[in-house]
Amino acid sequence: MPMYVYEAKEGGCAKCKSPGFEIMQSLDDERLARCPECGAEVFRVIQAPGLGHSETDLHYRAKRAGFKCLKRVQKGEYEPMY
């Protein structure tokens, strides 16, 4: 199921003010019209799809560890290039 982000149009509570809140909804579910906490009018924020990086993705973990340039040694294995 996709994750959607909603924000308050005006006012709102700590949950729905910018940057808003995320909610998982089916494609068949109707858009939310009101914040579930305070009842403020909300709108769905358009965002790029989450292609995601898994915490187990070795390339992603190496980049987060500070490596700037990586060379692929074999599938799932990288080494730093100097």
Contacts in CASP RR format, 6 or more apart in sequence:
PFRMAT RR
TARGET T0000
AUTHOR 0000-0000-0000
METHOD contacts of the structure
MODEL  1
MPMYVYEAKEGGCAKCKSPGFEIMQSLDDERLARCPECGAEVFRVIQAPG
LGHSETDLHYRAKRAGFKCLKRVQKGEYEPMY
1 24 0 8 1.000
1 25 0 8 1.000
1 26 0 8 1.000
1 27 0 8 1.000
2 24 0 8 1.000
2 25 0 8 1.000
2 27 0 8 1.000
3 22 0 8 1.000
3 23 0 8 1.000
3 24 0 8 1.000
4 22 0 8 1.000
4 23 0 8 1.000
4 24 0 8 1.000
4 25 0 8 1.000
4 31 0 8 1.000
4 44 0 8 1.000
4 45 0 8 1.000
5 19 0 8 1.000
5 20 0 8 1.000
5 21 0 8 1.000
5 22 0 8 1.000
5 44 0 8 1.000
5 45 0 8 1.000
5 47 0 8 1.000
6 16 0 8 1.000
6 20 0 8 1.000
6 21 0 8 1.000
6 23 0 8 1.000
6 32 0 8 1.000
6 35 0 8 1.000
6 42 0 8 1.000
6 43 0 8 1.000
6 44 0 8 1.000
6 45 0 8 1.000
7 16 0 8 1.000
7 17 0 8 1.000
7 18 0 8 1.000
7 19 0 8 1.000
7 20 0 8 1.000
7 42 0 8 1.000
7 43 0 8 1.000
7 45 0 8 1.000
8 16 0 8 1.000
8 17 0 8 1.000
8 18 0 8 1.000
8 20 0 8 1.000
8 35 0 8 1.000
8 40 0 8 1.000
8 41 0 8 1.000
8 42 0 8 1.000
9 40 0 8 1.000
9 41 0 8 1.000
9 42 0 8 1.000
9 43 0 8 1.000
10 40 0 8 1.000
10 41 0 8 1.000
11 17 0 8 1.000
11 40 0 8 1.000
12 35 0 8 1.000
12 38 0 8 1.000
12 39 0 8 1.000
12 40 0 8 1.000
13 35 0 8 1.000
13 37 0 8 1.000
13 38 0 8 1.000
13 40 0 8 1.000
15 21 0 8 1.000
15 35 0 8 1.000
15 37 0 8 1.000
15 38 0 8 1.000
16 35 0 8 1.000
16 37 0 8 1.000
16 38 0 8 1.000
16 40 0 8 1.000
16 42 0 8 1.000
20 45 0 8 1.000
21 35 0 8 1.000
23 32 0 8 1.000
31 44 0 8 1.000
32 42 0 8 1.000
32 44 0 8 1.000
33 41 0 8 1.000
33 42 0 8 1.000
34 40 0 8 1.000
34 41 0 8 1.000
34 42 0 8 1.000
35 41 0 8 1.000
35 42 0 8 1.000
53 60 0 8 1.000
54 60 0 8 1.000
55 61 0 8 1.000
58 76 0 8 1.000
58 77 0 8 1.000
58 78 0 8 1.000
59 70 0 8 1.000
59 76 0 8 1.000
59 78 0 8 1.000
62 70 0 8 1.000
62 78 0 8 1.000
62 80 0 8 1.000
63 70 0 8 1.000
67 78 0 8 1.000
67 80 0 8 1.000
69 80 0 8 1.000
69 81 0 8 1.000
70 78 0 8 1.000
70 79 0 8 1.000
70 80 0 8 1.000
70 81 0 8 1.000
71 78 0 8 1.000
71 79 0 8 1.000
71 80 0 8 1.000
71 81 0 8 1.000
72 78 0 8 1.000
73 79 0 8 1.000
END
